[in-house]
Amino acid sequence: MNTVVKAVPRASRAPSVPLARFGRAVWKHKILYLFLLPGLIYYLTYRYTPMLGAIIAFKDYNIMDGIAKSPWADPWYKHFQTFYESPYFWQLLSNTLLISLYKLLFGMIPGIALAVLLNEIKNKVFQRFVQTVTYLPHFLSWVIIYGICVAFLSETNGLVNHMIKEQGGQAINFLSSTQWFRSILVGSEIWKDTGWSAIIYLAAIAGIDPSQYEAARVDGAGRMRGIWHVTLPGIRSVIVLLFILKLGQMLDAGFDQIYIMYNIQVYPVADIIDTWVFRTGLEQLNFSIAAAVGLFKSLVGFVLVVSANQVAKKWGEQIW
C-alpha cells in the first residue's frame, strides 16, 4: 500500500520574522533588559530628545512663540553666517583650537606616566596613598581651584609673587596676563585631572597578562624595557580610545574653567566659542545663534572623531 505524502506549500509555512526573533530574545533575557531600561530612558530623555531643538538654528526663534510658531530664517543659513561673519570668529576659533590642543598634548602624558609609575610601586599602602592624593583634586569645583590660583598667583598677595619680590624681582599679574593665562589654564587642568585619568590607565594595566612580564624578564628585559615593550603596548588601545574621545571635544576647550577664571584683559587669548555664545547668545536671549554654533561644533566634532577612528584603523586600533 502506497502512502501519499502531501508536501506543505512553502507559502503556508510560518515565515521566520526577525521582529519575532528579537521579541523572543528580549523575553528570554527580560531581567537584563529591565536593568538596561533606566539607562535607555535617561539617554532618550536627556540626550536624544533635546536634539529636536537643533531646528532652532534654522529659525528666528522667539521664546514667546515657541519652536513651532517661530518663523524660518531667511536664508536658512542666516545664523551660521552671522557667526562666521563676526569680527571675532577667527580669534574665537584659534583660541578654542589652541587651548584644546595644548590640553590634549600636555594633558594625556602626565596621566599615562603617573599610572605607569604607580604600577611599578611595590608598596601597596604607599601606592594607594599617592593614588588617593592625586585624584582628589578631580572632585574640586573650578570655583575652588580658581581661589587656589588666586592664593598662589595674585599680584598683590600671591605666594608666588611674594617669593619673586623677595628675590628682588617685580610682581607679575599672572591671571590678567595674555602671556601666562593659557599656561595657567593648561596647568590647572593637568593638576585637576591627572590623577583621575591615571585610574583609567591603571585599570587597563591591570588587564595585561602577567606572563608577558615574566617572558620579558626571562629575555633579560629590565624594568624600563618592560614598561616600553609590555606596559605601553598593552594599554595602547585605551590611549587611542581616550585620544579619540578628547578629539571629539576639541571645540569645547573647557567652558566652566575659562568662564570662571578669565577676565576682559585676557579676552584676546582666552575668549573661546562657548564663552562668546554665552555672552552673545544666551545673555542676549539670541537662542538661534547659540543653537547654530552648537550644531556647528557638533558637526566638527563628529568629523574629527570619524577621521581619528579611520587613522586608528590603519594602526590596527579601530574603536568601532
C-alpha positions as CSV (number, residue, x, y, z in Angstrom):
1,M,0.0,0.0,0.0
2,N,1.5,3.3,-1.1
3,T,1.2,6.2,1.3
4,V,0.8,9.5,-0.3
5,V,2.6,12.3,1.5
6,K,1.4,15.7,0.7
7,A,4.1,18.4,0.6
8,V,3.2,21.5,2.6
9,P,3.4,24.5,0.3
10,R,6.2,27.0,1.1
11,A,3.7,29.8,1.3
12,S,1.9,28.0,4.2
13,R,5.0,27.7,6.4
14,A,5.3,30.2,9.1
15,P,8.0,32.7,8.0
16,S,10.9,33.5,10.2
17,V,10.2,37.1,11.2
18,P,13.2,39.0,12.5
19,L,11.0,41.0,14.8
20,A,9.5,37.9,16.4
21,R,13.0,36.5,16.9
22,F,14.0,39.8,18.6
23,G,10.9,39.7,20.8
24,R,11.7,36.1,21.9
25,A,15.3,37.1,22.7
26,V,14.1,40.1,24.7
27,W,11.7,37.9,26.7
28,K,14.3,35.3,27.3
29,H,16.7,37.9,28.8
30,K,13.9,40.2,30.2
31,I,15.7,40.7,33.6
32,L,18.8,42.0,31.9
33,Y,16.8,44.3,29.6
34,L,14.9,45.5,32.7
35,F,18.2,46.6,34.3
36,L,19.1,48.3,31.0
37,L,15.8,50.2,30.8
38,P,16.6,53.2,33.2
39,G,19.8,53.9,31.2
40,L,17.8,53.9,27.9
41,I,15.2,56.2,29.3
42,Y,17.8,58.6,30.6
43,Y,19.6,58.8,27.2
44,L,16.3,59.1,25.3
45,T,15.1,61.8,27.6
46,Y,18.2,63.9,28.1
47,R,20.4,63.1,25.1
48,Y,18.3,62.3,22.1
49,T,15.0,64.2,22.6
50,P,16.8,67.6,23.0
51,M,18.4,67.0,19.6
52,L,15.0,68.1,18.1
53,G,15.8,71.6,19.4
54,A,18.6,71.8,16.8
55,I,15.8,73.1,14.5
56,I,16.1,76.4,16.3
57,A,19.3,77.1,14.4
58,F,17.3,77.4,11.2
59,K,14.5,79.6,12.7
60,D,14.2,83.2,14.0
61,Y,13.3,81.7,17.4
62,N,11.1,83.7,19.7
63,I,10.7,82.3,23.2
64,M,7.1,83.5,23.4
65,D,6.1,81.9,20.2
66,G,7.9,78.6,20.8
67,I,9.7,76.4,18.3
68,A,6.7,75.5,16.1
69,K,5.3,79.1,15.6
70,S,8.7,80.9,15.2
71,P,9.3,81.8,11.6
72,W,12.0,80.1,9.5
73,A,15.2,82.1,9.0
74,D,15.7,83.6,5.6
75,P,18.1,82.4,4.2
76,W,18.2,79.2,6.2
77,Y,21.9,79.6,7.0
78,K,21.4,83.1,8.4
79,H,22.6,82.4,11.9
80,F,25.6,80.4,10.8
81,Q,26.5,83.3,8.6
82,T,26.1,85.8,11.5
83,F,28.6,83.7,13.5
84,Y,31.0,83.3,10.6
85,E,31.0,87.0,9.7
86,S,31.5,88.1,13.3
87,P,34.7,90.1,13.6
88,Y,35.7,87.7,16.5
89,F,35.2,84.5,14.5
90,W,38.8,83.7,13.7
91,Q,40.1,84.8,17.1
92,L,37.5,82.6,18.8
93,L,38.2,79.6,16.6
94,S,42.0,79.9,17.0
95,N,41.8,80.4,20.8
96,T,39.5,77.4,21.1
97,L,41.7,75.1,19.0
98,L,44.9,76.2,20.6
99,I,43.7,75.8,24.2
100,S,42.2,72.4,23.3
101,L,45.3,71.3,21.5
102,Y,47.5,72.3,24.5
103,K,45.3,70.4,26.9
104,L,45.3,67.4,24.6
105,L,49.0,67.2,24.0
106,F,50.2,68.1,27.5
107,G,47.3,66.6,29.4
108,M,47.4,62.9,28.3
109,I,51.1,62.2,29.0
110,P,51.0,63.0,32.8
111,G,48.1,60.6,33.3
112,I,49.9,57.8,31.5
113,A,53.2,58.5,33.3
114,L,51.5,58.6,36.7
115,A,49.7,55.3,36.0
116,V,52.9,53.6,34.9
117,L,54.8,54.9,38.0
118,L,52.0,53.8,40.4
119,N,52.0,50.3,38.8
120,E,55.7,50.0,39.4
121,I,55.4,50.8,43.2
122,K,55.6,47.6,45.1
123,N,54.4,49.0,48.5
124,K,50.6,48.9,48.1
125,V,49.9,51.2,51.0
126,F,52.1,53.9,49.6
127,Q,50.6,53.3,46.1
128,R,47.0,53.8,47.4
129,F,48.0,56.9,49.3
130,V,49.6,58.5,46.3
131,Q,46.7,57.5,44.1
132,T,44.2,59.0,46.6
133,V,46.1,62.2,46.9
134,T,46.4,62.7,43.1
135,Y,42.8,62.0,42.2
136,L,41.2,64.1,45.0
137,P,41.6,67.4,43.0
138,H,39.2,66.0,40.4
139,F,36.3,66.4,42.8
140,L,37.0,70.1,43.4
141,S,34.9,72.7,41.5
142,W,36.6,75.2,39.3
143,V,35.5,77.9,41.7
144,I,37.6,76.4,44.4
145,I,40.5,75.9,42.0
146,Y,40.3,79.5,40.9
147,G,40.5,80.5,44.6
148,I,43.7,78.4,45.0
149,C,45.1,80.0,41.9
150,V,44.4,83.5,43.3
151,A,46.1,82.5,46.6
152,F,49.2,81.5,44.7
153,L,49.3,83.8,41.7
154,S,47.7,87.1,42.9
155,E,49.8,90.1,42.0
156,T,49.4,91.7,45.5
157,N,49.2,88.8,48.0
158,G,50.0,85.7,45.9
159,L,52.6,83.3,47.3
160,V,54.5,83.1,44.0
161,N,54.8,86.8,43.7
162,H,55.8,87.1,47.3
163,M,58.7,84.8,46.5
164,I,59.6,86.8,43.4
165,K,59.6,90.1,45.3
166,E,61.8,88.6,48.0
167,Q,64.3,87.7,45.3
168,G,64.3,91.3,44.1
169,G,62.0,90.7,41.1
170,Q,58.9,92.5,40.0
171,A,55.4,91.1,40.7
172,I,53.6,89.5,37.7
173,N,49.9,89.7,37.3
174,F,49.6,86.1,36.1
175,L,45.8,86.0,36.0
176,S,45.5,89.0,33.8
177,S,48.5,88.4,31.6
178,T,47.9,87.3,28.0
179,Q,51.4,85.7,28.1
180,W,50.7,83.5,31.1
181,F,46.9,82.8,31.1
182,R,46.9,79.9,28.7
183,S,49.6,78.2,30.7
184,I,47.6,78.6,33.8
185,L,44.6,77.1,32.1
186,V,46.5,74.1,30.9
187,G,48.5,73.6,34.2
188,S,45.4,73.8,36.4
189,E,43.6,71.3,34.3
190,I,46.5,68.9,34.4
191,W,46.7,69.2,38.2
192,K,42.9,68.6,38.5
193,D,42.5,65.6,36.1
194,T,45.8,63.8,36.0
195,G,45.1,61.5,39.0
196,W,41.6,60.7,37.7
197,S,42.8,59.8,34.2
198,A,45.6,57.7,35.8
199,I,42.9,55.4,37.3
200,I,41.6,54.5,33.8
201,Y,45.2,53.6,32.6
202,L,45.8,51.7,35.8
203,A,42.7,49.6,35.1
204,A,44.0,48.9,31.6
205,I,47.4,47.9,33.0
206,A,45.7,45.5,35.4
207,G,44.3,43.7,32.4
208,I,47.7,42.9,30.9
209,D,48.6,39.2,31.2
210,P,51.4,38.8,33.9
211,S,53.0,36.1,31.8
212,Q,54.1,38.8,29.3
213,Y,56.2,40.5,32.1
214,E,57.6,37.1,33.1
215,A,58.6,36.4,29.5
216,A,60.2,39.8,29.2
217,R,62.3,39.2,32.4
218,V,63.3,35.8,31.0
219,D,64.6,37.6,27.9
220,G,66.7,39.9,30.0
221,A,64.4,42.9,30.0
222,G,64.8,45.3,32.9
223,R,62.1,47.5,34.4
224,M,62.3,50.2,31.8
225,R,62.3,47.8,28.8
226,G,59.3,46.0,30.4
227,I,57.4,49.3,30.5
228,W,58.3,50.2,26.9
229,H,57.7,46.7,25.4
230,V,54.9,45.3,27.6
231,T,53.0,48.0,29.6
232,L,52.7,50.8,27.0
233,P,51.7,48.4,24.1
234,G,49.2,46.7,26.5
235,I,47.3,50.0,27.1
236,R,47.7,51.3,23.6
237,S,44.0,50.7,22.7
238,V,42.9,52.6,25.8
239,I,45.2,55.5,24.9
240,V,43.8,55.6,21.4
241,L,40.2,55.4,22.7
242,L,40.7,58.3,25.1
243,F,42.5,60.3,22.4
244,I,39.6,59.9,20.0
245,L,37.1,60.9,22.7
246,K,39.1,64.0,23.6
247,L,39.4,64.9,19.9
248,G,35.7,65.0,19.6
249,Q,35.7,67.7,22.3
250,M,38.2,69.9,20.6
251,L,35.8,72.8,20.2
252,D,34.8,72.7,23.9
253,A,38.1,73.8,25.4
254,G,36.6,73.8,29.0
255,F,33.9,76.4,29.2
256,D,33.4,76.1,33.0
257,Q,37.1,76.6,33.7
258,I,37.6,79.5,31.4
259,Y,34.4,81.3,32.2
260,I,35.3,81.3,35.9
261,M,39.0,82.2,35.5
262,Y,39.1,84.7,32.6
263,N,38.6,88.5,32.6
264,I,38.3,91.2,29.9
265,Q,42.1,91.7,29.9
266,V,42.8,88.2,28.6
267,Y,39.9,88.0,26.0
268,P,42.4,88.1,23.1
269,V,43.9,84.7,24.2
270,A,41.1,83.2,26.3
271,D,37.8,84.0,24.7
272,I,36.6,80.8,23.1
273,I,33.5,79.9,21.1
274,D,31.4,78.8,24.2
275,T,32.1,82.0,26.2
276,W,31.2,84.1,23.2
277,V,28.0,82.1,22.7
278,F,27.1,82.5,26.4
279,R,27.5,86.3,26.2
280,T,26.1,86.8,22.7
281,G,23.5,84.1,22.5
282,L,22.2,83.3,26.0
283,E,22.7,86.6,27.9
284,Q,21.0,88.4,25.0
285,L,18.4,85.7,24.5
286,N,19.5,85.0,21.0
287,F,18.9,81.3,21.2
288,S,19.1,80.8,17.4
289,I,22.7,81.9,17.3
290,A,23.5,79.6,20.3
291,A,21.9,76.6,18.6
292,A,23.6,77.3,15.3
293,V,27.0,77.5,16.9
294,G,26.3,74.3,18.9
295,L,25.3,72.5,15.8
296,F,28.4,73.7,14.1
297,K,30.6,72.4,16.9
298,S,28.8,69.0,16.9
299,L,29.4,68.5,13.2
300,V,33.1,69.4,13.5
301,G,33.4,67.1,16.5
302,F,31.7,64.3,14.6
303,V,34.1,64.7,11.6
304,L,37.1,64.8,13.9
305,V,36.0,61.6,15.7
306,V,35.3,59.7,12.5
307,S,38.6,60.9,11.0
308,A,40.6,59.9,14.1
309,N,38.9,56.5,14.0
310,Q,40.0,55.9,10.4
311,V,43.6,56.8,11.3
312,A,43.4,54.5,14.3
313,K,42.1,51.7,12.0
314,K,45.3,52.0,9.9
315,W,47.3,51.5,13.1
316,G,45.2,48.4,14.0
317,E,43.3,50.2,16.8
318,Q,39.9,50.7,15.3
319,I,37.4,51.6,18.0
320,W,34.2,50.8,16.1
